[in-house]
Amino acid sequence: MTDRTVRLDDVQEWTLAALLNQVARSHQAIRVVMEDGKTVEIRPLDTLEPLPELEGFVPDGWKDAIYAR
């Protein structure tokens, strides 16, 4: 994911919804440099793939066997 840096003047005419939609669609963070030099970053969240379901079983009493030692 690469970042994009823009000045506040460049995004002032955008609506908030348009800005957020662009970040979500492009999967690219946008840094907005304010007039005083401070920076605000808007970054999409990474989504994780679901964990696979594995075959197998846990035997009854497994926890008791560990603590019985």
N, CA, C and O atoms as a GROMACS GRO file, in nm:
protein
  276
    1MET      N    1   0.085  -0.117   0.000
    1MET     CA    2   0.000   0.000   0.000
    1MET      C    3   0.090   0.123   0.000
    1MET      O    4   0.173   0.139   0.089
    2THR      N    5   0.073   0.208  -0.097
    2THR     CA    6   0.150   0.332  -0.102
    2THR      C    7   0.064   0.445  -0.051
    2THR      O    8  -0.059   0.441  -0.060
    3ASP      N    9   0.129   0.546   0.001
    3ASP     CA   10   0.057   0.660   0.057
    3ASP      C   11   0.053   0.773  -0.045
    3ASP      O   12   0.139   0.785  -0.132
    4ARG      N   13  -0.048   0.854  -0.032
    4ARG     CA   14  -0.064   0.970  -0.117
    4ARG      C   15  -0.071   1.092  -0.027
    4ARG      O   16  -0.144   1.092   0.072
    5THR      N   17   0.005   1.196  -0.059
    5THR     CA   18   0.006   1.317   0.020
    5THR      C   19  -0.052   1.432  -0.062
    5THR      O   20  -0.012   1.456  -0.176
    6VAL      N   21  -0.148   1.501  -0.002
    6VAL     CA   22  -0.212   1.614  -0.068
    6VAL      C   23  -0.218   1.731   0.029
    6VAL      O   24  -0.209   1.713   0.150
    7ARG      N   25  -0.233   1.849  -0.025
    7ARG     CA   26  -0.250   1.968   0.058
    7ARG      C   27  -0.399   1.987   0.088
    7ARG      O   28  -0.485   1.938   0.015
    8LEU      N   29  -0.426   2.058   0.195
    8LEU     CA   30  -0.565   2.083   0.234
    8LEU      C   31  -0.641   2.154   0.122
    8LEU      O   32  -0.758   2.125   0.098
    9ASP      N   33  -0.574   2.246   0.052
    9ASP     CA   34  -0.639   2.317  -0.059
    9ASP      C   35  -0.687   2.222  -0.168
    9ASP      O   36  -0.788   2.246  -0.234
   10ASP      N   37  -0.612   2.111  -0.188
   10ASP     CA   38  -0.647   2.016  -0.293
   10ASP      C   39  -0.773   1.937  -0.262
   10ASP      O   40  -0.844   1.895  -0.353
   11VAL      N   41  -0.801   1.915  -0.135
   11VAL     CA   42  -0.917   1.832  -0.099
   11VAL      C   43  -1.032   1.912  -0.038
   11VAL      O   44  -1.132   1.854   0.003
   12GLN      N   45  -1.018   2.042  -0.032
   12GLN     CA   46  -1.122   2.123   0.031
   12GLN      C   47  -1.257   2.114  -0.040
   12GLN      O   48  -1.361   2.125   0.024
   13GLU      N   49  -1.256   2.093  -0.169
   13GLU     CA   50  -1.382   2.087  -0.244
   13GLU      C   51  -1.445   1.948  -0.239
   13GLU      O   52  -1.562   1.933  -0.277
   14TRP      N   53  -1.372   1.847  -0.193
   14TRP     CA   54  -1.426   1.713  -0.183
   14TRP      C   55  -1.522   1.704  -0.066
   14TRP      O   56  -1.504   1.773   0.035
   15THR      N   57  -1.621   1.620  -0.078
   15THR     CA   58  -1.705   1.593   0.038
   15THR      C   59  -1.634   1.487   0.121
   15THR      O   60  -1.548   1.414   0.071
   16LEU      N   61  -1.670   1.478   0.246
   16LEU     CA   62  -1.612   1.377   0.333
   16LEU      C   63  -1.642   1.237   0.280
   16LEU      O   64  -1.556   1.149   0.284
   17ALA      N   65  -1.762   1.218   0.232
   17ALA     CA   66  -1.801   1.087   0.178
   17ALA      C   67  -1.715   1.050   0.058
   17ALA      O   68  -1.674   0.935   0.045
   18ALA      N   69  -1.687   1.145  -0.029
   18ALA     CA   70  -1.605   1.118  -0.147
   18ALA      C   71  -1.462   1.082  -0.106
   18ALA      O   72  -1.401   0.992  -0.164
   19LEU      N   73  -1.408   1.153  -0.008
   19LEU     CA   74  -1.273   1.125   0.040
   19LEU      C   75  -1.265   0.985   0.101
   19LEU      O   76  -1.172   0.910   0.071
   20LEU      N   77  -1.360   0.951   0.186
   20LEU     CA   78  -1.360   0.819   0.249
   20LEU      C   79  -1.382   0.707   0.148
   20LEU      O   80  -1.320   0.601   0.159
   21ASN      N   81  -1.468   0.730   0.052
   21ASN     CA   82  -1.491   0.629  -0.052
   21ASN      C   83  -1.365   0.605  -0.135
   21ASN      O   84  -1.336   0.492  -0.172
   22GLN      N   85  -1.291   0.710  -0.164
   22GLN     CA   86  -1.168   0.695  -0.241
   22GLN      C   87  -1.065   0.614  -0.163
   22GLN      O   88  -0.997   0.528  -0.219
   23VAL      N   89  -1.053   0.642  -0.034
   23VAL     CA   90  -0.958   0.567   0.050
   23VAL      C   91  -0.999   0.420   0.056
   23VAL      O   92  -0.914   0.332   0.045
   24ALA      N   93  -1.126   0.394   0.073
   24ALA     CA   94  -1.174   0.256   0.083
   24ALA      C   95  -1.156   0.180  -0.048
   24ALA      O   96  -1.115   0.064  -0.048
   25ARG      N   97  -1.186   0.244  -0.160
   25ARG     CA   98  -1.176   0.178  -0.290
   25ARG      C   99  -1.031   0.154  -0.332
   25ARG      O  100  -0.999   0.049  -0.386
   26SER      N  101  -0.944   0.251  -0.307
   26SER     CA  102  -0.806   0.241  -0.354
   26SER      C  103  -0.716   0.162  -0.259
   26SER      O  104  -0.605   0.124  -0.296
   27HIS      N  105  -0.763   0.139  -0.137
   27HIS     CA  106  -0.681   0.074  -0.034
   27HIS      C  107  -0.549   0.149  -0.017
   27HIS      O  108  -0.444   0.089   0.002
   28GLN      N  109  -0.556   0.281  -0.024
   28GLN     CA  110  -0.438   0.367  -0.018
   28GLN      C  111  -0.463   0.476   0.085
   28GLN      O  112  -0.567   0.541   0.085
   29ALA      N  113  -0.365   0.495   0.174
   29ALA     CA  114  -0.377   0.600   0.275
   29ALA      C  115  -0.360   0.736   0.209
   29ALA      O  116  -0.287   0.750   0.110
   30ILE      N  117  -0.427   0.834   0.264
   30ILE     CA  118  -0.413   0.972   0.216
   30ILE      C  119  -0.367   1.057   0.334
   30ILE      O  120  -0.430   1.057   0.439
   31ARG      N  121  -0.258   1.128   0.314
   31ARG     CA  122  -0.210   1.225   0.413
   31ARG      C  123  -0.248   1.363   0.364
   31ARG      O  124  -0.219   1.400   0.251
   32VAL      N  125  -0.312   1.438   0.452
   32VAL     CA  126  -0.352   1.574   0.420
   32VAL      C  127  -0.264   1.667   0.503
   32VAL      O  128  -0.264   1.661   0.626
   33VAL      N  129  -0.190   1.754   0.435
   33VAL     CA  130  -0.104   1.850   0.502
   33VAL      C  131  -0.185   1.977   0.523
   33VAL      O  132  -0.230   2.040   0.427
   34MET      N  133  -0.203   2.015   0.648
   34MET     CA  134  -0.282   2.132   0.684
   34MET      C  135  -0.201   2.260   0.657
   34MET      O  136  -0.082   2.254   0.627
   35GLU      N  137  -0.269   2.374   0.668
   35GLU     CA  138  -0.204   2.502   0.641
   35GLU      C  139  -0.090   2.531   0.737
   35GLU      O  140   0.007   2.598   0.700
   36ASP      N  141  -0.100   2.482   0.862
   36ASP     CA  142   0.005   2.508   0.961
   36ASP      C  143   0.115   2.402   0.958
   36ASP      O  144   0.204   2.403   1.043
   37GLY      N  145   0.110   2.311   0.860
   37GLY     CA  146   0.213   2.210   0.845
   37GLY      C  147   0.184   2.079   0.915
   37GLY      O  148   0.255   1.981   0.894
   38LYS      N  149   0.080   2.074   0.998
   38LYS     CA  150   0.043   1.949   1.064
   38LYS      C  151  -0.018   1.854   0.961
   38LYS      O  152  -0.072   1.897   0.859
   39THR      N  153  -0.008   1.725   0.990
   39THR     CA  154  -0.053   1.624   0.894
   39THR      C  155  -0.163   1.538   0.956
   39THR      O  156  -0.154   1.499   1.072
   40VAL      N  157  -0.263   1.509   0.877
   40VAL     CA  158  -0.370   1.417   0.914
   40VAL      C  159  -0.366   1.302   0.815
   40VAL      O  160  -0.357   1.324   0.694
   41GLU      N  161  -0.372   1.179   0.866
   41GLU     CA  162  -0.367   1.062   0.778
   41GLU      C  163  -0.497   0.984   0.789
   41GLU      O  164  -0.546   0.957   0.898
   42ILE      N  165  -0.551   0.949   0.674
   42ILE     CA  166  -0.672   0.866   0.667
   42ILE      C  167  -0.629   0.736   0.601
   42ILE      O  168  -0.584   0.736   0.486
   43ARG      N  169  -0.644   0.625   0.673
   43ARG     CA  170  -0.592   0.496   0.627
   43ARG      C  171  -0.702   0.391   0.635
   43ARG      O  172  -0.774   0.384   0.735
   44PRO      N  173  -0.716   0.308   0.530
   44PRO     CA  174  -0.814   0.200   0.538
   44PRO      C  175  -0.766   0.092   0.633
   44PRO      O  176  -0.646   0.072   0.650
   45LEU      N  177  -0.858   0.022   0.695
   45LEU     CA  178  -0.824  -0.090   0.782
   45LEU      C  179  -0.792  -0.212   0.699
   45LEU      O  180  -0.856  -0.239   0.598
   46ASP      N  181  -0.691  -0.285   0.742
   46ASP     CA  182  -0.659  -0.411   0.677
   46ASP      C  183  -0.761  -0.516   0.721
   46ASP      O  184  -0.797  -0.522   0.838
   47THR      N  185  -0.805  -0.595   0.627
   47THR     CA  186  -0.898  -0.702   0.662
   47THR      C  187  -0.822  -0.834   0.659
   47THR      O  188  -0.741  -0.859   0.570
   48LEU      N  189  -0.848  -0.916   0.756
   48LEU     CA  190  -0.783  -1.046   0.765
   48LEU      C  191  -0.872  -1.154   0.706
   48LEU      O  192  -0.995  -1.149   0.716
   49GLU      N  193  -0.809  -1.251   0.644
   49GLU     CA  194  -0.882  -1.366   0.593
   49GLU      C  195  -0.928  -1.449   0.712
   49GLU      O  196  -0.859  -1.455   0.813
   50PRO      N  197  -1.043  -1.513   0.701
   50PRO     CA  198  -1.087  -1.598   0.812
   50PRO      C  199  -0.993  -1.716   0.830
   50PRO      O  200  -0.934  -1.765   0.734
   51LEU      N  201  -0.979  -1.761   0.953
   51LEU     CA  202  -0.895  -1.876   0.982
   51LEU      C  203  -0.958  -2.003   0.927
   51LEU      O  204  -1.081  -2.017   0.928
   52PRO      N  205  -0.877  -2.096   0.879
   52PRO     CA  206  -0.934  -2.220   0.828
   52PRO      C  207  -0.985  -2.306   0.942
   52PRO      O  208  -0.935  -2.299   1.054
   53GLU      N  209  -1.084  -2.387   0.912
   53GLU     CA  210  -1.135  -2.482   1.011
   53GLU      C  211  -1.059  -2.612   0.991
   53GLU      O  212  -1.060  -2.670   0.882
   54LEU      N  213  -0.994  -2.658   1.095
   54LEU     CA  214  -0.912  -2.777   1.086
   54LEU      C  215  -0.990  -2.898   1.135
   54LEU      O  216  -1.074  -2.890   1.225
   55GLU      N  217  -0.960  -3.011   1.074
   55GLU     CA  218  -1.023  -3.135   1.117
   55GLU      C  219  -0.952  -3.184   1.242
   55GLU      O  220  -0.833  -3.157   1.261
   56GLY      N  221  -1.021  -3.255   1.326
   56GLY     CA  222  -0.962  -3.308   1.446
   56GLY      C  223  -1.055  -3.291   1.563
   56GLY      O  224  -1.170  -3.250   1.548
   57PHE      N  225  -1.004  -3.325   1.682
   57PHE     CA  226  -1.087  -3.314   1.801
   57PHE      C  227  -0.998  -3.290   1.921
   57PHE      O  228  -0.877  -3.314   1.916
   58VAL      N  229  -1.058  -3.245   2.027
   58VAL     CA  230  -0.989  -3.228   2.155
   58VAL      C  231  -1.046  -3.333   2.248
   58VAL      O  232  -1.166  -3.334   2.274
   59PRO      N  233  -0.961  -3.421   2.300
   59PRO     CA  234  -1.013  -3.529   2.385
   59PRO      C  235  -1.070  -3.476   2.516
   59PRO      O  236  -1.022  -3.376   2.570
   60ASP      N  237  -1.172  -3.544   2.566
   60ASP     CA  238  -1.230  -3.508   2.695
   60ASP      C  239  -1.124  -3.521   2.803
   60ASP      O  240  -1.043  -3.614   2.801
   61GLY      N  241  -1.124  -3.430   2.896
   61GLY     CA  242  -1.033  -3.436   3.009
   61GLY      C  243  -0.893  -3.384   2.980
   61GLY      O  244  -0.803  -3.401   3.063
   62TRP      N  245  -0.871  -3.322   2.865
   62TRP     CA  246  -0.737  -3.276   2.831
   62TRP      C  247  -0.687  -3.172   2.931
   62TRP      O  248  -0.569  -3.170   2.966
   63LYS      N  249  -0.776  -3.086   2.975
   63LYS     CA  250  -0.735  -2.980   3.068
   63LYS      C  251  -0.699  -3.039   3.205
   63LYS      O  252  -0.601  -2.998   3.266
   64ASP      N  253  -0.778  -3.136   3.252
   64ASP     CA  254  -0.749  -3.200   3.379
   64ASP      C  255  -0.616  -3.274   3.376
   64ASP      O  256  -0.543  -3.277   3.475
   65ALA      N  257  -0.584  -3.334   3.260
   65ALA     CA  258  -0.458  -3.409   3.248
   65ALA      C  259  -0.338  -3.315   3.258
   65ALA      O  260  -0.235  -3.353   3.313
   66ILE      N  261  -0.349  -3.195   3.206
   66ILE     CA  262  -0.238  -3.099   3.212
   66ILE      C  263  -0.215  -3.053   3.355
   66ILE      O  264  -0.101  -3.045   3.400
   67TYR      N  265  -0.322  -3.023   3.428
   67TYR     CA  266  -0.310  -2.970   3.565
   67TYR      C  267  -0.285  -3.081   3.667
   67TYR      O  268  -0.251  -3.052   3.782
   68ALA      N  269  -0.302  -3.204   3.629
   68ALA     CA  270  -0.282  -3.315   3.723
   68ALA      C  271  -0.133  -3.342   3.748
   68ALA      O  272  -0.099  -3.412   3.844
   69ARG      N  273  -0.046  -3.289   3.666
   69ARG     CA  274   0.098  -3.314   3.681
   69ARG      C  275   0.154  -3.250   3.804
   69ARG      O  276   0.273  -3.261   3.832
   0.00000   0.00000   0.00000
